[in-house]
Amino acid sequence: MFGYVTVLKRELRIGEYELYRAVYCGLCRELKKRYGGAARMTLSYDMVFLVMLLSEANGTRGSVGQGRCFVHPMKKRSFITQDSALHYAAAAGTLLAWHKADDNVRDEKGAKRLSAAAARLALGRGAKKAARDFPLMAERIKRSIEELFALERAAENTLDLPADTFAALLGDICAAGAADETQRRVVRRMGQMLGRWIYIADAFCDIEADEEAGSYNPMPLRFERTAQEDVKAFKARIRDEVDYTLTQSLADLSAAFDLLERGAYHGIIENILMGGLSVRQRALIEGKNIKELTEDGSL
């Protein structure tokens, strides 16, 4: 994924942060258990959010265990286990990462292409198993990624079409993991709005990098950037409209969240939506390092 979906640590209670870390460690263990050591490369806070969202929607939390790992061998760490949301999120993360590596093999050159090919090979066996475990999700991811590739190849000049395609993908991933029909509609909406926010934020953030690499980015096409307009001036011109669009997506996401039944992760999810995403949006729009916007220099 993209790494935007994180907490604002300084606003979390100590117990909430410990629970958040336990989900992170639990997902790491689940990736290794289900899809092999290479799958741990896909570990992200985005998928941690998916675990908490589905656990909240399904009224589960799993059990809390303690153990050591190769990263922290000297001290036992708490981790969540025996929660079906862990398995589902591990599969989703592995499949998305494999498709991302496959995309990079096609788009990148030189060392970056070789690195992507190595990642695709390393994740291959785990991705195949994830597809067997959740065939409907795997097919939906494959189809949506192909739709996004087609839009990129056609140099789609709108922002809404690729953003909504990615939004629909995240909405489907979230919805398929929810057991209750009412909660399924809620988490689908949350996934859609989060997906739209992520796509637009990432496109705005990557304007310079995509230009240097010659990669597709809908922003210059949508806002009709001219050859005489440098990147800094272009981003300054469009920043208010992009900020408004992102804020609307966050507002819709928060409205859907208000319909979600309260559970063990409610406070953490609220912190991510109201704190983490908002601070990251401000940093992107203002072109600042995110640590500049927090009082203690950390998230």
N, C-alpha and C positions, 0 to 999 in steps of 0.2 A: 504494500500500500504506500502511503505517502508520509506517515509520521507526524501528521498534524493533530491527531486525536489523543491528546494527553491532558493530564490534570494540571491545575494550578496548585502546586504542592503547598504553598504557604497558606492557602485557604482551607486545606483539609484538616480534619481532626486526626490525631495520632492513630486512633483505631482504624479510621477509614484508610489512611495511607498504608498501614500494615496489611489490611485486607486487599487493597489494590496490588501491593507487591506480591501477596500470596497468590492472586489470580495470575499475575505475570509469571511467577515461578511454576505454578501449576500448568500453565499453557506450555511453557518450555519443556517440562517433563512429558506432557501429552504428545507434543510433536515428536520427541525422541521415541517414545513408546509406540506410537502409531505409524510413523512415517520415516523413521531413521534419523541418524545423527545429522545428516545434511539438512533435514527439514528445520532444524533449529535456526538456520540462517534466516528463515522467514519470520521469526519471532518479532512481533511489533506491538506497540501500544494500541494500534488500530484494531488488531484482533483481540486484544485484551478487552477493549470496549465492546466488541461483539459478544464475547463471553458474558460480560456483565449485563448487557442489554437482554440477551436471551434468557439468562438466569432470572432476571427481574420479571420478564414477561411470563416465564413458566413457573415462577414461584419456587425456584430451587436455589441451592447454594453449594451443595456438595459437602464433603468433609474436609477438615483441616488436618494436614499431616506435617511432619517436620523431617528434614533430612539435609544432607550435604550434597553439593554438586561440584563439577570440575571447575566452575568459575569461582565458587566460594567454598573451598574444601575445609577450611578451618572452623567454620561456624555453621551450625544447623540453621536452616531457613524454613519458614512456614510456607506451605503451598496448598492450594485447593486441589482436591481430587474427587473422583467419583461424581462428576457432573457431566451430563450428556452435552452441555454447551461447550465444554472443553474439546471434546472429540470433533464436534461440528466446526468450531472455529479453527481447529488445527487443520482440518481438511480444506476449509475455505482459504486459509492463508497459504497453504502449500500449493493449491491449484492456481491462485492468483499470482504467486511468485514465479511458478513455472511458466505461465503465459507471459509474464513480464520479461523473463529471461529470453523466451522464444522471440518476443517482439524485438528485443535489443539485438539479438543475433541478426535479424533482418535489417535493422536500421543503423546499427553502429559499424564502425570500421576499426581496423588495427587492433590494439590491445584491448579496447573496450569490447569489441566483438568476440575476441578470444575468451575474455572473462565471462561474458554472457553465455557463451557456448559451454564453458566449464560448469557454470551454475545450472544451466538447463540439463546437462548430463547428470550432475549430482542429485538434482531434484526429480529426475525422471521416474525412478522406481516408486518413490513416495507419492508422486502425483498420480501415477496409475492406480495405486492402491486407494488414494483418496477418491478418485473417480469411481472405483468399484463400490466404495463405502456409501457414496452419495451421488449416484448417477444423474439424478435430475439437476442437482446443483451444478455438477460438472458440465452438463450439456448447456445449461443456461449461461454459465461463465464463458464457455467456448463460443457460443452464438453471439453474445454481447461483445466480446473482444473482437470477433470478426467484423461486427457492425462498426466498431470504432476504427478498425484498420481501414475499412472501406471509406469512411468519412475522411480519414487522414489522406488516403491516396487520392481522393477526389478534391482535396484542399477545400473542404466545406467552409464557407465564409460566414456562417452564423455561429454564435456561441451556444445558443440554446440546444441545438440538435445533438452535438457531441456531449454536452453537459447532461442533458436529459437521458441520453443513452447510458451513460455511466451511472446516473441516478437510479434508473430503472434496474440496473444490475445489482447495485447495493440494496435496493429495496427488496428485490427477489431473494437475495441471499439472507437478509434479515428475516423476511417473512417465512421462508421455508424452515427456519429453525424454531419457530414458535408453535406451541401445541394448541393453544386456544384461539378460536377464530377471531374473537374480538381483539385480543392482544396482537394477533397476527396483522390485523389491519393497522394497528397503531405502530408496530415496529417496522412495517413496510413503509409507512409514511416517513418515519424517522430515518430509515435507511435512504430513502429517496432524497430527502432534503440534505442529509449529510453528504451523500454522493455528489449532489449538485454543488454544495459548498466546496468540497474537496477539489472537484475538477476545475472550478473557476479560480479558486485560490492558487492551485498548482500552475494553471496556465499563466496567471498574472506573474507569479514568482519566477517562472522559467522563460520569460520572454528573451532575456539576454542569452541564456544558455542554448535555447532552441535556435536562435538566430545564428550563433557561432557554429552549431552542429549542422545547420541546414535542416532541422527537424520541423515537423508541422506544429503550429501553434495557432489557435483560432483568433487570438486577440488582435494581431495586426490586420487580419482580414476583416474581422467584424468591425473594427474601429477605423478602418481605412488609413492605415499608417502610410505616409509618403516616404519616398526614398530620401528626402531632405531632412526628415524628422529623426533625430537620434533617439535611442531607447529611453534615456532619462526624460527627455521632453515628452515623449509619447506616453510613458507611464504617468507622468504628472497630469497630462491632459485627460486620461481616462480614469484616474484613480477614484474620483468621486462617484462615477457611475458603477464601477466595479465594487466599491465599498457599499453602495446602496443595495446592489444585487446580493452580495454576500450577507448583508444584514437582514434582508428579507428572508433568505434561506434559513438563517439562524432563528429568526422569529417563528417561521413555520415549523422548524425542528422542535423548538421549545414548546410550541402550542401542542404538538403531538405528544411530547414527553409528559405534559400535564395530564394526559389521558391514561398513562401507563400506571398500573397498580404499583403501590409502594412496596419495596422489598429491601433486602439487605444492601443492595448497591445503589439505592436511590440517591443518597447524598453524594456519592462519588460521580455518578452520571451527571447529576445536576452541576457539580463542580466543573466537569469537562465542558458541558454545554455553555454555562454562564461565565466560566472563567478561562479555561484553557483555550477554547476555540476563539473567544473574543479577543484575548491578548494576542494570539497568533495572527488574527486578522488585522489588528491594529499595527503589529510589527510589519506585516507584509505591505500594507497600504502606505505606511510612513517610511518604508525602506530602512527600518531599524533592526538591530539585533534584538531578539526577543528578551534577552536578559536586561536590556536597557529599560524595559518597561515594568520591571518588577522591583520592589523596594530592596530586596536582599540579593538581587543579581541572579536569581534562580527561578525555575518554574515552581 
